[in-house]
């Protein structure tokens, strides 16, 4: 497995365990989280570790068992990858189970995550990388 994919897997493991310090240690200080394409009410663009921390913490406040279940991880050397994952959780007050399948393009720099951009589908993420016709489906 590539170093980039290993970094992403460790990041997701720490996020799912709600170990923010460990997760954010894998994120570059100036990294951007672009969640602006999200259909969730907490979408937006978040720059820097403190804003990532605030976004993740506020998301967990309303959800029990929030986790990302990795469905696919595609390496695009030297510095990008696509994550396809199911986000699952239960509303803390409502008890309603929620879930969504999405894809993200992850950019890495010097062994750290430099950015994550959410897309609504794997096809959209592939299009963003100009990869739809390169044998990746």
Beta strands, then each sheet from edge to edge (+ up, - down):
strand 1: 27-34
strand 2: 45-47
strand 3: 63-76
strand 4: 80-91
strand 5: 97-109
strand 6: 112-119
sheet 1: 2+ 1- 6- 5+ 4- 3+
end
